[in-house]
Amino acid sequence: MKNVIEKQKPPPVIPYHRNSEVKVQRYLVAFYFYFWLW
């Protein structure tokens, strides 16, 4: 039972982390674009 819980727990956490990483990347890209346009 512990194995099943541990296996079920990681999936929900990974997508959220990936989403936050994508958001950070988008922020960085936007910042770079603004810097280049300046």
Rosetta silent file (secondary structure, phi, psi, omega in degrees, C-alpha in Angstrom):
SEQUENCE: MKNVIEKQKPPPVIPYHRNSEVKVQRYLVAFYFYFWLW
SCORE:     score description
SCORE:     0.000 S_00000001
   1 L     0.000  -38.781 -179.333    0.000    0.000    0.000 S_00000001
   2 H   -62.450  -40.765  179.672    2.834    2.400    0.789 S_00000001
   3 H   -59.955  -42.058 -178.281    4.329    1.850   -2.661 S_00000001
   4 H   -64.241  -43.776 -178.990    1.011    2.699   -4.325 S_00000001
   5 H   -63.420  -44.388 -178.991    0.631    5.911   -2.298 S_00000001
   6 H   -63.638  -36.185 -179.330    4.210    6.958   -3.055 S_00000001
   7 H   -72.642  -32.503 -178.122    3.676    6.228   -6.741 S_00000001
   8 H   -79.847  -24.789 -176.504    0.407    8.171   -6.811 S_00000001
   9 L   -72.564  -45.827 -175.517    1.821   11.180   -4.947 S_00000001
  10 H   -56.257  -46.367 -175.065    4.663   12.225   -7.323 S_00000001
  11 H   -50.350  -49.137 -178.443    2.582   12.759  -10.510 S_00000001
  12 H   -62.503  -31.402 -177.194    0.457   15.652   -9.137 S_00000001
  13 H   -75.680  -37.452 -175.766    3.556   17.417   -7.797 S_00000001
  14 H   -63.161  -49.613 -178.521    5.623   17.147  -11.004 S_00000001
  15 H   -57.400  -40.230 -179.348    3.136   18.929  -13.342 S_00000001
  16 H   -62.328  -45.071  179.865    2.822   21.827  -10.902 S_00000001
  17 H   -61.550  -42.606 -179.616    6.604   22.192  -10.711 S_00000001
  18 H   -64.053  -41.260 -179.640    6.853   22.041  -14.500 S_00000001
  19 H   -60.817  -45.074 -178.856    4.105   24.627  -14.835 S_00000001
  20 H   -63.982  -38.863  178.853    5.920   26.993  -12.457 S_00000001
  21 H   -62.468  -42.636  179.085    9.159   26.442  -14.404 S_00000001
  22 H   -62.319  -40.928  179.444    7.384   27.315  -17.659 S_00000001
  23 H   -61.802  -43.716  179.496    5.986   30.450  -16.013 S_00000001
  24 H   -62.784  -43.232 -179.822    9.474   31.460  -14.877 S_00000001
  25 H   -61.566  -41.594 -179.877   10.851   30.794  -18.373 S_00000001
  26 H   -63.155  -41.483  178.923    8.069   32.920  -19.903 S_00000001
  27 H   -61.359  -44.997 -179.787    8.856   35.717  -17.450 S_00000001
  28 H   -63.103  -42.832  179.722   12.547   35.524  -18.336 S_00000001
  29 H   -62.044  -44.428  179.492   11.782   35.530  -22.069 S_00000001
  30 H   -61.382  -43.626  179.706    9.479   38.541  -21.651 S_00000001
  31 H   -60.761  -44.405  179.511   12.172   40.334  -19.627 S_00000001
  32 H   -61.643  -42.844 -179.302   14.787   39.599  -22.326 S_00000001
  33 H   -61.139  -45.984 -179.889   12.423   40.832  -25.027 S_00000001
  34 H   -60.819  -42.932 -179.268   11.786   44.077  -23.144 S_00000001
  35 H   -61.003  -42.697 -178.849   15.517   44.535  -22.579 S_00000001
  36 H   -67.219  -38.096 -179.007   16.215   43.989  -26.289 S_00000001
  37 H   -69.674  -32.319 -179.884   13.432   46.388  -27.317 S_00000001
  38 L   -61.645    0.000    0.000   14.740   49.060  -24.963 S_00000001
